[in-house]
Amino acid sequence: MNNNQLLVTTAMTQYPVIVAIGALDTLPERLAGLGLRGALWLISDSAVYPHYGPALEQQLRAADYTTHSLTIPSGEASKSQEQLWRIFDWMISGNVERRDAVLALGGGVVGDLAGFVAASVLRGIAVVQLPTTLLAMIDAAIGGKTGINHSLGKNLIGAFHQPRMTLADTLTLRTLPPRELRAGWAEAIKHGVIRDAALFSDLERYADDFRDPERGVLHPAFSDLVRRAAAVKVAVVSADEREQGERITLNYGHTLAHALEAATGYGRLLHGEAVAIGMHAAAQIAERLGLFALADVERQRRLIAAYGLPTDFLATIDPDEIMTLMMRDKKVQRKRIRWVLPTAIGSVVVRDDVSEVIVRAVVEEACAPKR
């Protein structure tokens, strides 16, 4: 295994995660190395495909692959039943076969949707994740969680379907809108808090260098830090593929984040922005329970702010709605929310005994109108 490659190993499968500059140029040979020689069904979105899709298809056809491509509208709203059935119609009418593979070229929305398609069509075909957002490179494209949203909650319909490979070309981040890049850093910060204090410290060190896509992506330390952030997800998924134990720690900040996204209609807040707000809320809950030092709450808040991310929602949202939506979270058991709470930078615990009074006070503070 080379220095650019990580390896997810679960009870049922093993696959590489490659994070490197120019990684997309190696796709044809890597597909052949995996034994994938059937037709390739490239799914991308309207923002990403024009940048990378035509050149990628040309490369694949030059390597004697049959390729088909379809683009979906960019944005969270595409994780829908409508787009799912549109893709099914396209692939089935195009005579998809079980030896074929789906290529998911884009961010988390494309990866989740295309992965669910691959898990479902013909009862399951291969998928290769080609993430083009920072958030997808270090989180969404690793671990096999796929799905679509429901009007009552985020990611409530889906399946576990591990990719055959995740290939992340960090050069694609140069064309990422700055807001999207900032949103991705929320997941990297999360990985530092839950498992890797050294990663958290290096994110503090490089904050000024990494916020700008053009300057940051070419920084000598950039790809290495992205790979280290991805390594946290790889390690957790390898230990707990289906969220029976440790994998729940990856949901740090997500309980409130998913509720905020649902309350605002999926799109007003980017996922990483919602996670940033959720992490700050979880840190405050932990501090009020005596688990997390106030100094570390502030340290996390400063790092979130250093990457241009919010810690509260700058509009009025009904706290009652947020409390209701959180009870629909997939992590709820026996009508109790399982909170992932920090105890130190690099360490978290899971608690299901958090007082609703404490949670409501923090939620009301996050959702209150700001001057």
Secondary structure, DSSP 8 states (H G I E B T S, - for coil): --TTEEEEE-SS-EEEEEEETTGGGGHHHHHHHTT--S-EEEEEETTTHHHHHHHHHHHHHHTT--EEEEEE-SSGGGSSHHHHHHHHHHHHHTT--TT-EEEEEESHHHHHHHHHHHHHGGG--EEEEEE-SHHIIIIITSS-EEEEEETTEEEEEEEE---SEEEEEGGGGGGS-HHHHHHHHHHHHHHHHHT-HHHHHHHHHHHHHHSSHHHHHTSTTHHHHHHHHHHHHHHHHHH-TTSSSGGGGGGTTHHHHHHHHHHTTSSSS-HHHHHHHHHHHHHHHHHHTTSS-HHHHHHHHHHHHHTT--SS-SS---HHHHHHHHTTSTT-BTTB--EEEEEETTEEEEES---HHHHHHHHHHHHS---
